[in-house]
Amino acid sequence: MELVVDKINHFNEFYNWALSVSDKRVENWFLMQGYAPTLIITAVYVIFVTKIGPAFMANREPFQLKWPIVIYNFVCIAINFHIFSELLYNSTVKGYSYSCQTVDYSDDENEVRIAKALWWFYFSKCVEMLDTVFFVLRKKNNQISFLHVYHHATMFPIWWMGIKWVAGGQSFFGAMINSFIHVIMYTYYGIAALGPQFQKYLWWKRYLTIIQLIQFFVGMVYGIQGILIECDYPRWMLWTSMAYGVTIITLFLNFYIQAYIKKPKLQSKSMSEKNGHVTNGVSNGHTESKKTK
């Protein structure tokens, strides 16, 4: 027991020290005073989408929610476009390097705008948890994959650390490209939510997954070169980003293979069997199994 108490005390000492060296500009911003609110929100999200929500919907008809979802998607487009445009404009004004950019903790107007845009990026990851909530309420359980929940449940707490200690510098690049991709992604979802009559405009779904993968690879290269050239940026954040990037790329690659390589092959095989090759395990044209009523 004493050992446990001792470890807790050491952790509290470390946590208090870490807070003392965090970015003073953000310490009074919403949700930035401590880690507890972010962890609680994340825990509530995971429990709801994996336990409470499915149990609540088990014996209920799915909610339609067409217009709430349409509005939600276009709100996400607006938030992500704001983040992207703010980071692109202010990083350009400040002459940010795409190779190695240190964090400027000053109250310079453009630097504060970059920090605020990064805070919005962090907060957007909380808002985007509604993706899964809508899936649960619409009983689209096939959409709630491990990748989906893992991604939403990890980005929010990871970016709390990013804003708390490194709201600028190298952090700008990943947030900037990710918010740009999310503008495209939520445009797709927004159009899809309008109804089946708009499906003909959504032929590019596969390419959306491809550009998501590309952004992760670009982010990995960006992080690796930051480590190799020993950029004056917190190395613990570079290594954390790298480790997380590996898990996301692995899961996205698995999703792409399952959805766009293996699944079409299985569907093609199934169609071949239905169109004259094999039915009910017997050659078509000879014997057809019959079901008793």
C-alpha positions in Angstrom: 0.0 0.0 0.0 2.8 2.4 0.9 4.4 1.6 -2.5 1.2 2.6 -4.3 0.9 5.8 -2.3 4.5 6.6 -3.0 4.1 6.1 -6.7 1.0 8.3 -6.7 2.9 11.0 -4.9 5.7 10.8 -7.4 3.3 11.0 -10.3 1.6 14.0 -8.7 5.0 15.7 -8.3 5.8 15.0 -11.9 2.4 16.2 -13.1 2.7 19.5 -11.1 6.2 20.0 -12.5 5.0 19.4 -16.0 2.2 21.9 -15.6 4.7 24.5 -14.3 6.7 24.3 -17.5 3.6 24.3 -19.8 2.7 27.1 -22.2 1.5 30.0 -20.1 -0.5 31.5 -22.9 -3.0 28.6 -22.9 -3.3 27.9 -19.2 -6.6 29.7 -18.8 -8.2 28.6 -22.0 -11.3 26.3 -22.0 -10.4 22.7 -20.8 -6.7 23.6 -20.5 -6.4 24.0 -16.8 -5.9 20.3 -16.2 -6.1 16.9 -17.9 -9.1 15.5 -16.0 -11.9 17.1 -18.1 -10.4 15.7 -21.3 -9.9 12.3 -19.9 -13.5 12.2 -18.4 -15.0 13.3 -21.8 -13.0 10.6 -23.6 -14.0 7.9 -21.1 -17.7 8.9 -21.3 -17.4 8.8 -25.1 -15.9 5.3 -25.1 -18.4 3.9 -22.6 -21.4 5.4 -24.4 -20.5 4.2 -27.9 -19.4 0.7 -26.8 -21.9 0.0 -24.0 -24.6 2.4 -23.0 -25.6 3.6 -26.5 -25.9 0.1 -28.1 -27.9 -1.1 -25.1 -30.2 1.9 -25.2 -30.9 1.3 -28.9 -31.1 -2.4 -28.8 -35.0 -2.6 -28.8 -35.6 0.8 -30.5 -36.0 1.9 -34.1 -33.0 3.8 -35.4 -33.3 7.6 -35.4 -33.3 9.2 -38.8 -31.5 12.5 -37.8 -31.1 13.6 -41.4 -31.0 17.4 -40.9 -29.1 17.3 -37.6 -26.4 15.3 -39.4 -26.3 17.6 -42.4 -26.0 20.6 -40.2 -23.3 18.9 -38.0 -21.2 18.0 -41.1 -21.3 21.5 -42.4 -20.4 22.9 -39.0 -17.4 20.6 -39.0 -16.5 21.9 -42.5 -16.5 25.4 -41.2 -14.4 24.6 -38.1 -11.8 22.7 -40.0 -11.6 25.4 -42.8 -11.1 28.0 -40.1 -8.3 26.0 -38.6 -6.6 25.3 -41.9 -6.9 28.9 -43.2 -5.6 30.4 -39.9 -2.6 28.0 -39.7 -1.7 28.5 -43.4 -2.0 32.3 -43.3 -0.2 32.9 -40.0 2.5 30.4 -40.6 3.2 32.0 -43.9 3.3 35.5 -42.4 5.7 34.2 -39.8 7.8 32.4 -42.4 7.4 29.0 -40.8 9.8 26.3 -41.9 8.4 23.1 -43.3 11.6 21.4 -42.1 12.2 22.5 -38.6 10.1 25.1 -36.7 10.7 25.9 -33.0 7.8 26.9 -30.7 7.6 30.7 -30.1 5.9 31.2 -26.7 5.7 34.9 -27.1 2.5 37.0 -27.3 3.2 37.9 -30.9 -0.2 38.4 -32.7 0.4 35.7 -35.3 1.9 33.2 -32.9 -1.2 33.6 -30.6 -3.5 33.1 -33.6 -1.6 29.9 -34.4 -2.0 28.7 -30.8 -5.7 29.5 -30.9 -6.1 27.7 -34.2 -4.4 24.7 -32.7 -6.7 24.9 -29.7 -9.6 24.8 -32.1 -8.0 21.7 -33.7 -7.9 20.0 -30.3 -11.5 21.0 -29.5 -12.7 19.9 -32.9 -11.6 16.3 -31.9 -14.2 16.5 -29.1 -16.9 17.8 -31.4 -16.1 15.0 -33.9 -16.9 12.4 -31.4 -20.5 13.0 -32.4 -19.6 11.0 -35.6 -19.9 7.8 -33.5 -22.8 9.0 -31.4 -24.8 9.5 -34.6 -23.8 6.0 -35.8 -25.1 4.5 -32.5 -28.4 6.4 -32.6 -29.0 5.4 -36.2 -28.0 1.8 -35.4 -25.2 1.9 -38.0 -23.1 -0.5 -35.9 -21.2 -1.8 -38.9 -19.6 1.6 -39.1 -18.3 1.5 -35.5 -15.0 -0.3 -36.1 -12.1 -0.5 -33.7 -10.2 2.0 -36.0 -13.1 4.5 -35.8 -13.3 4.4 -32.0 -9.6 4.3 -31.4 -9.0 7.3 -33.6 -11.7 9.4 -32.0 -10.7 8.3 -28.5 -7.0 9.1 -28.8 -6.8 12.3 -30.9 -8.6 14.4 -28.3 -6.3 13.5 -25.3 -3.1 13.5 -27.3 -3.8 17.0 -28.7 -4.5 18.2 -25.1 -0.8 17.6 -24.5 0.1 19.2 -27.8 -1.8 22.4 -26.9 -0.6 22.5 -23.3 3.1 22.3 -24.1 3.7 22.9 -27.8 0.9 25.2 -29.2 3.0 26.2 -32.2 6.2 25.2 -34.0 6.3 21.8 -35.6 2.7 21.2 -34.3 1.2 23.5 -37.0 1.9 21.2 -40.0 0.0 18.0 -38.9 -3.0 20.1 -37.7 -3.0 22.1 -40.9 -3.0 19.1 -43.3 -5.4 17.1 -41.1 -7.9 20.0 -41.0 -7.7 20.4 -44.8 -8.4 16.6 -45.2 -11.3 17.0 -42.8 -12.8 19.7 -44.9 -12.9 17.3 -47.8 -14.1 14.4 -45.6 -17.0 16.3 -44.0 -18.0 17.6 -47.4 -18.3 14.0 -48.5 -20.3 13.1 -45.4 -22.5 16.2 -45.7 -23.4 15.3 -49.3 -24.0 11.7 -48.4 -26.4 12.8 -45.6 -28.6 14.7 -48.0 -30.0 11.4 -49.4 -29.5 8.6 -51.9 -30.2 10.9 -54.8 -26.8 12.4 -54.2 -24.9 9.1 -54.3 -23.9 9.6 -57.9 -21.7 12.5 -56.7 -19.8 10.4 -54.2 -17.8 8.2 -56.5 -14.6 9.5 -54.9 -15.0 7.7 -51.5 -12.1 5.3 -52.2 -9.8 8.3 -53.0 -10.8 9.9 -49.7 -9.3 7.0 -47.9 -6.2 7.2 -50.1 -5.6 10.8 -49.3 -6.1 10.1 -45.6 -3.4 7.5 -45.8 -1.1 9.9 -47.7 -1.5 12.5 -45.0 -0.4 10.0 -42.4 2.7 9.1 -44.4 3.5 12.7 -45.0 3.2 13.4 -41.3 5.5 10.5 -40.5 8.1 11.7 -42.9 7.8 15.2 -41.4 8.3 13.8 -37.9 11.2 11.6 -38.9 13.1 14.4 -40.5 12.5 16.5 -37.4 14.2 13.8 -35.3 17.0 13.2 -37.8 18.0 16.9 -38.1 17.6 17.3 -34.3 15.1 20.1 -34.6 14.9 22.4 -31.6 11.4 21.1 -30.7 10.4 18.8 -27.8 11.6 15.4 -28.8 9.1 13.6 -26.6 6.4 15.1 -28.7 8.0 14.1 -32.0 8.4 10.5 -30.7 4.9 10.4 -29.3 3.6 11.6 -32.7 5.7 9.0 -34.5 4.5 6.1 -32.3 0.9 7.2 -32.7 1.3 7.6 -36.4 2.5 4.0 -36.8 -0.7 2.7 -35.1 -3.0 4.8 -37.2 -1.3 3.9 -40.5 -1.4 0.2 -39.6 -5.1 0.4 -38.9 -5.9 2.5 -41.9 -4.0 0.2 -44.2 -5.8 -2.8 -42.8 -9.1 -1.0 -43.4 -8.2 -0.1 -47.0 -7.2 -3.7 -47.7 -10.4 -5.2 -46.2 -12.7 -2.6 -47.8 -11.3 -2.1 -51.2 -9.2 -5.2 -52.0 -10.6 -8.2 -50.2 -14.2 -7.2 -50.0 -14.6 -6.6 -53.8 -12.9 -9.9 -54.5 -15.4 -11.7 -52.2 -18.3 -9.8 -53.8 -17.1 -10.7 -57.3 -16.8 -14.4 -56.3 -20.3 -14.3 -54.8 -21.8 -12.8 -58.0 -20.0 -15.4 -60.1 -21.5 -18.1 -58.1 -25.0 -16.6 -58.4 -24.6 -16.1 -62.2 -24.2 -19.7 -63.2 -21.3 -21.3 -61.4 -22.3 -22.6 -58.0 -25.6 -22.4 -56.1 -26.1 -23.9 -52.7 -23.0 -25.9 -53.1 -24.2 -27.7 -56.2 -23.5 -27.0 -59.9 -26.2 -24.8 -61.2 -28.5 -26.6 -63.7 -28.4 -29.9 -62.0 -29.7 -29.8 -58.6 -31.3 -26.9 -56.6 -31.8 -27.3 -52.9 -35.4 -26.7 -51.7 -36.4 -25.3 -48.3 -39.3 -26.8 -46.5 -42.1 -24.5 -45.4 
